[in-house]
Each structure stands twice: as structure tokens, then as C-alpha cells.
Amino acid sequence: MTKRFLHTAAAIAALVTLSACQSAYMSEEKMAVTAPAKNIVQVAVENGSFNTLVAAVKAAGLAETLQGPGPFTVFAPTDAAFAKLPAGTIDALLANKPMLASILTYHVVSGKVGASDIIGMNGARPATVNGQTVDVTVSGGKVYVNGVQVIMADVSASNGVIHVIDAVLMPRPMTGSAAR
């Protein structure tokens, strides 16, 4: 009877394990199918380091565009990057929507440009969505856009890619101590 009990227990254990594995697999598979991919704005919101950027994008009326199909490449300044701007700059920009939109679209390049593409662009001057170009350079294995370092590359979104930068890019006619 002990042998029969052990075989029965082993069979039950195998069925329970198989069932649990199948449930876990099905859950992961279901999640992969039902979990929508996040767009650039959603990725930025969830990250938590881009609160100022997200607020500015919404204030400029660009959120809907950056949630669209794209693809877009965004050089995204962190909250710390915005904090480097002279006092009052952000408030002044929020009051001047065309200027704010111009600065924000200066951080966006049409198409999905990954890190390997950017490294290959050393010395290139791709056009931004606002029509001006940015200078892409590689030095010491680090990528710079207008002298601003890309501190994290290839943050994926459903409609493009985000490259995190450590300062706010300013279109050429603008000046400022933290502007680049």
C-alpha cells in the first residue's frame, strides 16, 4: 500500500506542477498579448524622472502628437536637467506656448534612431521636428547632442525611442547658461 500511495502522490504532484506551470505560462502569454505597449508619453510618465518634460509637453499641446504612431526619437531632459535652467525660465516658457513648442520639438527627430545609429552619425547634423539641426558627436565612447551627453540610450516605446540627456537643448537663437 505504501508503494501505491507514493505513486499516487507522485502522480498528483506531477499534475499539480504541470497545471501550475501551464497557468503561469498562460498568464505570461496572456499578459504579453493583452498588455498594451506604452507610447513615449506613457513611458516618460511612468519613469518619474520626466515630470517637468511631461508637463511642458502637455502645456504645449504636443502630448497627443507624441502619443501618436510616430515613430519618434526623443532626446529627453530629466527633471534635474530642467532644474539647471536659470530661475524663472520654465515659468516664462509655460507662458509662451509657441516658444515652448519650438524648444520641445527641438528635442525630437522623426523616425526611430537607436543608439547604434546615433554612434554611426558621429559628425552628422540631423534635422529636428522644429526644422533646426542638432550636432551629434561621439567622444570617449559617449554620445553628445549639441554638447549635451546622452546618459541613457534606447528606452523603448511603442512609437519610438527615448534617449535621456543631462541638459535642455535650446534652438540656436536662444541663449542661457544651462542652454545648449
N, CA, C and O of each residue as an XYZ file, in Angstrom:
720
protein
N       0.815     -1.193      0.000
C       0.000      0.000      0.000
C       0.860      1.259      0.000
O       0.465      2.275     -0.572
N       1.983      1.207      0.609
C       2.874      2.343      0.661
C       3.387      2.687     -0.731
O       3.495      3.859     -1.089
N       3.706      1.639     -1.526
C       4.189      1.870     -2.875
C       3.102      2.551     -3.717
O       3.369      3.507     -4.444
N       1.894      2.046     -3.604
C       0.776      2.605     -4.359
C       0.517      4.058     -3.935
O       0.262      4.918     -4.778
N       0.583      4.320     -2.640
C       0.393      5.674     -2.121
C       1.459      6.620     -2.691
O       1.137      7.738     -3.094
N       2.717      6.183     -2.728
C       3.805      7.002     -3.262
C       3.599      7.292     -4.746
O       3.816      8.420     -5.187
N       3.184      6.291     -5.522
C       2.934      6.505     -6.946
C       1.789      7.495     -7.148
O       1.876      8.388     -7.990
N       0.728      7.335     -6.378
C      -0.417      8.240     -6.473
C      -0.009      9.656     -6.084
O      -0.377     10.617     -6.760
N       0.742      9.789     -5.009
C       1.204     11.105     -4.563
C       2.104     11.738     -5.609
O       2.003     12.935     -5.875
N       2.987     10.940     -6.205
C       3.883     11.451     -7.247
C       3.079     11.903     -8.463
O       3.377     12.941     -9.054
N       2.060     11.126     -8.839
C       1.222     11.488     -9.982
C       0.459     12.781     -9.707
O       0.360     13.646    -10.577
N      -0.069     12.906     -8.519
C      -0.799     14.136     -8.141
C       0.149     15.329     -8.144
O      -0.192     16.400     -8.646
N       1.325     15.143     -7.588
C       2.322     16.218     -7.556
C       2.706     16.649     -8.971
O       2.852     17.840     -9.246
N       2.868     15.676     -9.864
C       3.212     15.988    -11.252
C       2.094     16.774    -11.924
O       2.355     17.746    -12.633
N       0.849     16.358    -11.704
C      -0.282     17.073    -12.294
C      -0.400     18.493    -11.756
O      -0.658     19.431    -12.511
N      -0.209     18.648    -10.449
C      -0.276     19.979     -9.843
C       0.823     20.870    -10.407
O       0.581     22.028    -10.750
N       2.041     20.320    -10.501
C       3.165     21.088    -11.034
C       2.916     21.464    -12.482
O       3.128     22.615    -12.865
N       2.470     20.512    -13.297
C       2.174     20.780    -14.698
C       1.083     21.837    -14.828
O       1.185     22.751    -15.647
N       0.064     21.707    -14.031
C      -1.036     22.670    -14.061
C      -0.557     24.060    -13.671
O      -0.927     25.050    -14.302
N       0.261     24.135    -12.637
C       0.791     25.430    -12.186
C       1.674     26.044    -13.256
O       1.592     27.244    -13.516
N       2.523     25.226    -13.882
C       3.397     25.726    -14.939
C       2.575     26.237    -16.114
O       2.868     27.292    -16.677
N       1.540     25.478    -16.482
C       0.690     25.885    -17.595
C      -0.027     27.194    -17.269
O      -0.142     28.069    -18.127
N      -0.514     27.331    -16.022
C      -1.187     28.567    -15.620
C      -0.234     29.740    -15.668
O      -0.591     30.814    -16.152
N       0.986     29.544    -15.166
C       1.978     30.628    -15.185
C       2.309     31.003    -16.619
O       2.401     32.183    -16.957
N       2.488     29.977    -17.471
C       2.801     30.243    -18.866
C       1.652     30.985    -19.531
O       1.873     31.970    -20.235
N       0.449     30.526    -19.315
C      -0.711     31.164    -19.918
C      -0.858     32.593    -19.430
O      -1.214     33.478    -20.208
N      -0.586     32.834    -18.141
C      -0.692     34.187    -17.606
C       0.316     35.102    -18.264
O      -0.022     36.219    -18.658
N       1.575     34.636    -18.391
C       2.608     35.459    -19.032
C       2.258     35.700    -20.483
O       2.396     36.815    -20.987
N       1.798     34.643    -21.164
C       1.437     34.785    -22.565
C       0.275     35.753    -22.714
O       0.285     36.615    -23.593
N      -0.722     35.611    -21.856
C      -1.889     36.493    -21.884
C      -1.463     37.935    -21.630
O      -1.917     38.857    -22.308
N      -0.584     38.117    -20.645
C      -0.112     39.461    -20.322
C       0.608     40.064    -21.514
O       0.424     41.244    -21.814
N       1.421     39.278    -22.195
C       2.161     39.793    -23.336
C       1.214     40.211    -24.448
O       1.468     41.192    -25.146
N       0.127     39.476    -24.615
C      -0.820     39.780    -25.675
C      -1.724     40.939    -25.282
O      -2.011     41.805    -26.108
N      -2.175     40.969    -24.032
C      -3.140     41.983    -23.635
C      -2.506     43.263    -23.105
O      -3.148     44.314    -23.116
N      -1.254     43.197    -22.640
C      -0.615     44.404    -22.110
C      -0.233     45.308    -23.280
O       0.615     44.940    -24.093
N      -0.847     46.484    -23.372
C      -0.509     47.366    -24.482
C       0.891     47.936    -24.297
O       1.312     48.235    -23.179
N       1.603     48.080    -25.410
C       2.919     48.707    -25.364
C       2.718     50.189    -25.046
O       1.735     50.792    -25.476
N       3.612     50.748    -24.325
C       3.480     52.139    -23.885
C       4.121     53.090    -24.912
O       5.193     52.815    -25.452
N       3.437     54.209    -25.164
C       3.993     55.194    -26.082
C       4.990     56.085    -25.332
O       5.184     55.928    -24.127
N       5.603     56.995    -26.032
C       6.655     57.840    -25.469
C       6.168     58.613    -24.239
O       6.871     58.666    -23.229
N       5.002     59.196    -24.311
C       4.490     59.970    -23.174
C       4.231     59.052    -21.982
O       4.576     59.398    -20.852
N       3.636     57.901    -22.215
C       3.365     56.963    -21.114
C       4.657     56.471    -20.463
O       4.730     56.363    -19.239
N       5.662     56.175    -21.260
C       6.955     55.733    -20.721
C       7.557     56.843    -19.857
O       8.060     56.583    -18.764
N       7.500     58.072    -20.353
C       8.047     59.206    -19.603
C       7.295     59.411    -18.289
O       7.918     59.660    -17.256
N       5.976     59.312    -18.316
C       5.170     59.489    -17.104
C       5.526     58.418    -16.081
O       5.756     58.723    -14.911
N       5.571     57.171    -16.520
C       5.834     56.062    -15.601
C       7.239     56.081    -15.034
O       7.469     55.591    -13.928
N       8.184     56.645    -15.782
C       9.566     56.683    -15.305
C       9.706     57.537    -14.056
O      10.436     57.172    -13.135
N       9.012     58.668    -14.015
C       9.059     59.534    -12.840
C      10.179     60.554    -12.845
O      10.209     61.427    -11.977
N      11.101     60.475    -13.794
C      12.216     61.426    -13.867
C      11.968     62.521    -14.889
O      12.831     63.368    -15.119
N      10.786     62.506    -15.504
C      10.495     63.452    -16.577
C       9.229     64.265    -16.314
O       8.510     64.615    -17.251
N       8.955     64.564    -15.057
C       7.726     65.286    -14.709
C       7.655     66.652    -15.373
O       6.603     67.043    -15.878
N       8.768     67.382    -15.376
C       8.786     68.709    -15.990
C       8.593     68.599    -17.491
O       7.833     69.371    -18.077
N       9.269     67.651    -18.119
C       9.129     67.455    -19.557
C       7.690     67.109    -19.913
O       7.128     67.682    -20.846
N       7.095     66.188    -19.187
C       5.714     65.783    -19.472
C       4.765     66.967    -19.291
O       3.876     67.175    -20.116
N       4.943     67.737    -18.229
C       4.093     68.917    -18.006
C       4.254     69.924    -19.144
O       3.274     70.514    -19.599
N       5.480     70.116    -19.598
C       5.741     71.052    -20.692
C       5.126     70.540    -22.003
O       4.539     71.316    -22.757
N       5.260     69.249    -22.268
C       4.682     68.657    -23.475
C       3.168     68.834    -23.476
O       2.577     69.169    -24.503
N       2.550     68.609    -22.334
C       1.094     68.792    -22.233
C       0.716     70.259    -22.394
O      -0.249     70.575    -23.091
N       1.470     71.165    -21.754
C       1.173     72.597    -21.837
C       1.323     73.123    -23.266
O       0.596     74.028    -23.675
N       2.260     72.559    -24.021
C       2.492     72.998    -25.398
C       1.524     72.347    -26.378
O       1.531     72.681    -27.562
N       0.696     71.426    -25.904
C      -0.256     70.756    -26.772
C       0.386     69.691    -27.650
O      -0.140     69.369    -28.716
N       1.515     69.140    -27.216
C       2.229     68.145    -28.015
C       2.027     66.707    -27.548
O       2.512     65.773    -28.187
N       1.315     66.524    -26.437
C       1.150     65.179    -25.884
C       0.461     64.253    -26.873
O       0.883     63.110    -27.050
N      -0.586     64.730    -27.515
C      -1.318     63.887    -28.456
C      -0.408     63.447    -29.608
O      -0.457     62.293    -30.034
N       0.410     64.354    -30.102
C       1.339     64.014    -31.186
C       2.322     62.942    -30.747
O       2.547     61.970    -31.470
N       2.911     63.112    -29.564
C       3.907     62.156    -29.081
C       3.278     60.841    -28.603
O       3.989     59.887    -28.288
N       1.959     60.798    -28.552
C       1.267     59.549    -28.258
C       0.815     58.882    -29.557
O       0.304     57.762    -29.542
N       1.009     59.579    -30.682
C       0.606     59.066    -31.985
C       1.545     57.982    -32.484
O       2.455     57.555    -31.773
N       1.311     57.539    -33.728
C       2.044     56.391    -34.251
C       3.545     56.606    -34.453
O       4.314     55.647    -34.381
N       3.979     57.853    -34.706
C       5.402     58.085    -34.890
C       5.915     57.411    -36.143
O       5.202     57.358    -37.145
N       7.116     56.902    -36.114
C       7.988     56.815    -34.933
C       8.736     58.122    -34.691
O       8.955     58.923    -35.600
N       9.119     58.303    -33.421
C       9.857     59.473    -32.988
C      11.098     59.051    -32.216
O      11.132     57.987    -31.598
N      12.102     59.893    -32.263
C      13.262     59.761    -31.388
C      13.260     61.014    -30.537
O      13.304     62.126    -31.062
N      13.210     60.841    -29.221
C      13.148     61.982    -28.313
C      14.406     62.009    -27.458
O      14.763     61.023    -26.813
N      15.071     63.162    -27.468
C      16.173     63.411    -26.544
C      15.530     64.071    -25.330
O      15.218     65.262    -25.348
N      15.337     63.285    -24.280
C      14.505     63.689    -23.148
C      15.333     64.193    -21.975
O      16.056     63.419    -21.348
N      15.232     65.492    -21.672
C      15.905     66.011    -20.474
C      15.149     65.582    -19.209
O      13.919     65.587    -19.176
N      15.887     65.221    -18.198
C      15.301     64.834    -16.915
C      14.859     66.075    -16.148
O      15.129     67.203    -16.562
N      14.183     65.854    -15.034
C      13.818     66.970    -14.155
C      15.063     67.713    -13.698
O      15.054     68.940    -13.601
N      16.142     66.972    -13.414
C      17.410     67.597    -12.988
C      17.972     68.484    -14.094
O      18.567     69.524    -13.811
N      17.788     68.084    -15.350
C      18.247     68.904    -16.473
C      17.467     70.215    -16.533
O      18.051     71.279    -16.740
N      16.162     70.140    -16.354
C      15.349     71.360    -16.339
C      15.716     72.255    -15.162
O      15.648     73.479    -15.269
N      16.100     71.659    -14.051
C      16.479     72.438    -12.862
C      17.734     73.262    -13.098
O      17.973     74.227    -12.373
N      18.542     72.911    -14.091
C      19.758     73.663    -14.422
C      19.455     74.984    -15.144
O      20.312     75.865    -15.220
N      18.235     75.113    -15.669
C      17.871     76.344    -16.372
C      17.826     77.512    -15.383
O      17.539     77.315    -14.202
N      18.107     78.720    -15.860
C      18.031     79.889    -14.974
C      16.643     80.023    -14.339
O      15.634     79.663    -14.945
N      16.611     80.535    -13.135
C      15.355     80.729    -12.402
C      14.352     81.491    -13.262
O      14.697     82.483    -13.905
N      13.118     81.022    -13.267
C      12.039     81.680    -13.999
C      11.898     81.244    -15.447
O      10.906     81.579    -16.095
N      12.867     80.505    -15.967
C      12.823     80.101    -17.376
C      11.618     79.224    -17.669
O      10.910     79.446    -18.651
N      11.384     78.240    -16.833
C      10.275     77.313    -17.087
C       8.948     78.051    -17.042
O       8.097     77.836    -17.905
N       8.753     78.921    -16.047
C       7.501     79.686    -15.967
C       7.325     80.577    -17.194
O       6.220     80.697    -17.723
N       8.407     81.198    -17.644
C       8.339     82.064    -18.826
C       7.974     81.247    -20.066
O       7.196     81.700    -20.904
N       8.533     80.052    -20.178
C       8.220     79.203    -21.326
C       6.777     78.709    -21.283
O       6.113     78.637    -22.317
N       6.298     78.375    -20.104
C       4.908     77.931    -19.986
C       3.930     79.035    -20.392
O       2.813     78.757    -20.826
N       4.361     80.284    -20.246
C       3.525     81.427    -20.629
C       3.651     81.750    -22.122
O       2.859     82.524    -22.658
N       4.641     81.160    -22.788
C       4.882     81.423    -24.208
C       4.829     80.089    -24.964
O       5.861     79.483    -25.249
N       3.621     79.651    -25.277
C       3.417     78.328    -25.875
C       4.177     78.118    -27.194
O       4.731     77.037    -27.396
N       4.224     79.109    -28.102
C       4.987     78.888    -29.338
C       6.486     78.650    -29.063
O       7.101     77.790    -29.693
N       7.056     79.395    -28.143
C       8.465     79.207    -27.800
C       8.671     77.851    -27.144
O       9.630     77.144    -27.453
N       7.764     77.490    -26.235
C       7.843     76.196    -25.562
C       7.768     75.062    -26.577
O       8.552     74.115    -26.511
N       6.833     75.153    -27.511
C       6.693     74.119    -28.543
C       7.945     74.031    -29.403
O       8.372     72.937    -29.772
N       8.535     75.182    -29.724
C       9.762     75.199    -30.525
C      10.906     74.486    -29.805
O      11.645     73.712    -30.413
N      11.045     74.750    -28.521
C      12.106     74.107    -27.737
C      11.852     72.607    -27.619
O      12.774     71.807    -27.779
N      10.624     72.228    -27.344
C      10.312     70.809    -27.187
C      10.483     70.035    -28.493
O      11.008     68.921    -28.488
N      10.047     70.614    -29.603
C      10.199     69.921    -30.881
C      11.661     69.891    -31.332
O      12.017     69.121    -32.224
N      12.497     70.712    -30.731
C      13.946     70.675    -30.980
C      14.569     69.436    -30.336
O      15.711     69.094    -30.642
N      13.849     68.773    -29.465
C      14.304     67.542    -28.811
C      13.824     66.281    -29.544
O      14.081     65.166    -29.089
N      13.131     66.453    -30.670
C      12.519     65.320    -31.366
C      13.040     65.229    -32.798
O      13.103     66.220    -33.526
N      13.409     64.011    -33.175
C      13.811     63.710    -34.548
C      12.797     62.709    -35.083
O      12.419     61.770    -34.383
N      12.357     62.906    -36.319
C      11.429     61.951    -36.934
C      12.134     60.631    -37.169
O      13.313     60.595    -37.523
N      11.399     59.544    -36.968
C      11.949     58.212    -37.162
C      12.497     57.657    -35.858
O      12.639     58.369    -34.864
N      12.797     56.384    -35.890
C      13.342     55.703    -34.713
C      14.847     55.553    -34.913
O      15.300     54.771    -35.749
N      15.609     56.311    -34.138
C      17.057     56.325    -34.253
C      17.639     55.734    -32.974
O      17.649     56.383    -31.928
N      18.122     54.499    -33.068
C      18.686     53.817    -31.913
C      20.108     54.264    -31.624
O      20.703     55.013    -32.400
N      20.646     53.805    -30.513
C      21.994     54.187    -30.085
C      23.037     53.827    -31.127
O      23.931     54.625    -31.408
N      22.936     52.641    -31.703
C      23.936     52.252    -32.705
C      23.866     53.170    -33.919
O      24.892     53.477    -34.525
N      22.656     53.611    -34.278
C      22.500     54.563    -35.375
C      23.133     55.901    -35.015
O      23.799     56.526    -35.840
N      22.918     56.334    -33.773
C      23.455     57.617    -33.328
C      24.980     57.582    -33.333
O      25.625     58.533    -33.775
N      25.551     56.492    -32.846
C      27.013     56.380    -32.831
C      27.547     56.469    -34.258
O      28.585     57.084    -34.500
N      26.839     55.858    -35.193
C      27.237     55.924    -36.594
C      27.054     57.303    -37.202
O      27.594     57.582    -38.272
N      26.298     58.173    -36.537
C      26.043     59.527    -37.038
C      27.105     60.525    -36.595
O      26.954     61.721    -36.846
N      28.157     60.079    -35.955
C      29.183     60.988    -35.447
C      29.505     62.054    -36.490
O      29.918     61.738    -37.605
N      29.315     63.302    -36.124
C      29.558     64.420    -37.022
C      28.349     64.805    -37.850
O      28.405     65.780    -38.599
N      27.262     64.068    -37.736
C      26.055     64.365    -38.518
C      25.266     65.495    -37.864
O      25.463     65.829    -36.696
N      24.379     66.061    -38.651
C      23.510     67.139    -38.177
C      22.075     66.828    -38.580
O      21.551     67.427    -39.519
N      21.424     65.881    -37.867
C      20.044     65.543    -38.233
C      19.081     66.687    -37.924
O      19.274     67.453    -36.980
N      18.047     66.778    -38.744
C      17.022     67.806    -38.548
C      16.057     67.358    -37.456
O      15.663     66.194    -37.389
N      15.694     68.297    -36.617
C      14.697     68.036    -35.583
C      13.321     68.393    -36.146
O      13.211     68.952    -37.237
N      12.297     68.067    -35.401
C      10.935     68.352    -35.837
C      10.692     69.860    -35.956
O       9.837     70.279    -36.737
N      11.426     70.681    -35.201
C      11.219     72.126    -35.321
C      11.933     72.725    -36.528
O      11.819     73.924    -36.783
N      12.675     71.892    -37.280
C      13.318     72.346    -38.508
C      14.803     72.646    -38.372
O      15.518     72.689    -39.373
N      15.272     72.852    -37.162
C      16.693     73.098    -36.958
C      17.442     71.787    -36.801
O      16.838     70.746    -36.544
N      18.739     71.839    -36.954
C      19.553     70.637    -36.815
C      20.229     70.605    -35.445
O      20.379     71.626    -34.775
N      20.627     69.402    -35.058
C      21.436     69.219    -33.850
C      22.752     68.578    -34.282
O      22.807     67.861    -35.281
N      23.801     68.841    -33.525
C      25.115     68.268    -33.798
C      25.289     67.007    -32.965
O      25.196     67.049    -31.738
N      25.540     65.890    -33.630
C      25.755     64.620    -32.942
C      27.246     64.300    -32.996
O      27.838     64.233    -34.073
N      27.843     64.105    -31.823
C      29.258     63.741    -31.763
C      29.450     62.587    -30.790
O      28.678     62.397    -29.851
N      30.500     61.828    -31.045
C      30.879     60.726    -30.166
C      32.299     61.021    -29.716
O      33.188     61.252    -30.535
N      32.500     61.010    -28.407
C      33.818     61.281    -27.844
C      34.024     60.399    -26.621
O      33.187     60.370    -25.719
N      35.124     59.692    -26.596
C      35.406     58.833    -25.449
C      34.339     57.775    -25.223
O      34.089     57.375    -24.086
N      33.708     57.321    -26.300
C      32.669     56.310    -26.182
C      31.335     56.854    -25.703
O      30.406     56.082    -25.469
N      31.221     58.156    -25.553
C      29.965     58.773    -25.109
C      29.374     59.586    -26.252
O      30.097     60.161    -27.066
N      28.050     59.624    -26.297
C      27.338     60.348    -27.344
C      26.890     61.700    -26.792
O      26.419     61.804    -25.659
N      27.047     62.723    -27.617
C      26.647     64.084    -27.248
C      25.776     64.668    -28.355
O      26.030     64.461    -29.541
N      24.758     65.393    -27.949
C      23.888     66.112    -28.866
C      24.016     67.580    -28.482
O      23.610     67.986    -27.393
N      24.585     68.373    -29.389
C      24.881     69.783    -29.084
C      25.719     69.920    -27.805
O      25.543     70.874    -27.047
N      26.603     68.993    -27.574
C      27.454     69.032    -26.390
C      26.811     68.484    -25.134
O      27.457     68.423    -24.088
N      25.552     68.082    -25.214
C      24.818     67.528    -24.072
C      24.937     66.007    -24.136
O      24.659     65.396    -25.167
N      25.352     65.408    -23.030
C      25.588     63.969    -23.010
C      24.296     63.160    -22.962
O      23.368     63.485    -22.222
N      24.257     62.111    -23.760
C      23.191     61.113    -23.672
C      23.596     60.202    -22.512
O      24.587     59.476    -22.596
N      22.811     60.252    -21.420
C      23.185     59.485    -20.230
C      22.512     58.120    -20.161
O      22.914     57.263    -19.374
N      21.485     57.920    -20.988
C      20.849     56.606    -21.109
C      20.230     56.552    -22.499
O      19.498     57.454    -22.908
N      20.539     55.475    -23.216
C      20.052     55.356    -24.585
C      19.050     54.216    -24.709
O      18.975     53.314    -23.874
N      18.296     54.300    -25.778
C      17.406     53.217    -26.200
C      16.339     52.815    -25.189
O      16.145     51.627    -24.932
N      15.650     53.790    -24.618
C      14.483     53.489    -23.796
C      13.334     53.311    -24.791
O      12.887     54.272    -25.417
N      12.872     52.089    -24.924
C      11.892     51.749    -25.964
C      10.480     52.201    -25.618
O      10.063     52.193    -24.460
N       9.769     52.592    -26.655
C       8.352     52.925    -26.559
C       7.685     52.346    -27.803
O       8.362     52.010    -28.775
N       6.384     52.231    -27.772
C       5.667     51.640    -28.904
C       5.789     52.482    -30.167
O       5.674     51.962    -31.277
N       6.018     53.760    -30.003
C       6.071     54.660    -31.152
C       7.430     55.339    -31.320
O       7.517     56.411    -31.919
N       8.477     54.725    -30.801
C       9.801     55.299    -30.992
C      10.753     54.934    -29.883
O      10.650     53.873    -29.268
N      11.679     55.833    -29.643
C      12.735     55.583    -28.668
C      13.082     56.882    -27.949
O      12.997     57.969    -28.522
N      13.471     56.750    -26.692
C      13.876     57.894    -25.879
C      15.351     57.730    -25.547
O      15.806     56.646    -25.181
N      16.095     58.839    -25.683
C      17.472     58.901    -25.224
C      17.503     59.994    -24.151
O      17.159     61.144    -24.424
N      17.907     59.639    -22.954
C      17.891     60.559    -21.822
C      19.136     61.443    -21.886
O      20.249     60.955    -22.079
N      18.929     62.749    -21.720
C      20.045     63.705    -21.753
C      20.108     64.492    -20.453
O      19.132     64.561    -19.706
N      21.280     65.089    -20.189
C      21.504     65.741    -18.896
C      21.390     67.262    -18.923
O      21.806     67.928    -17.974
N      20.836     67.817    -19.990
C      20.574     69.263    -20.066
C      19.478     69.485    -21.104
O      19.174     68.599    -21.903
N      18.899     70.660    -21.081
C      17.851     71.013    -22.035
C      18.518     71.583    -23.283
O      19.373     72.464    -23.192
N      18.125     71.076    -24.440
C      18.630     71.600    -25.714
C      17.853     72.862    -26.062
O      16.629     72.902    -25.939
N      18.568     73.885    -26.493
C      17.894     75.119    -26.892
C      18.193     75.393    -28.358
O      19.337     75.272    -28.797
N      17.159     75.764    -29.117
C      17.410     76.140    -30.513
C      18.434     77.267    -30.569
O      18.521     78.069    -29.640
N      19.187     77.333    -31.618
C      20.327     78.246    -31.709
C      20.080     79.713    -31.377
O      20.939     80.317    -30.736
N      18.973     80.322    -31.767
C      18.807     81.750    -31.439
C      18.710     82.030    -29.945
O      18.898     83.168    -29.516
N      18.419     81.006    -29.147
C      18.262     81.210    -27.712
C      19.604     81.060    -27.014
O      20.485     80.341    -27.485
N      19.749     81.740    -25.896
C      20.967     81.624    -25.108
C      20.602     81.444    -23.658
O      19.453     81.644    -23.264
N      21.571     81.071    -22.876
C      21.356     80.872    -21.433
C      22.476     80.021    -20.892
O      23.088     79.254    -21.636
N      22.755     80.141    -19.609
C      23.895     79.447    -19.037
C      23.752     77.930    -19.083
O      24.751     77.229    -19.245
N      22.544     77.409    -18.944
C      22.373     75.949    -18.963
C      21.892     75.485    -20.327
O      21.778     74.286    -20.579
N      21.612     76.438    -21.203
C      21.101     76.086    -22.525
C      22.238     75.601    -23.413
O      23.372     76.071    -23.324
N      21.897     74.649    -24.269
C      22.894     74.143    -25.208
C      22.253     73.992    -26.548
O      22.910     73.577    -27.503
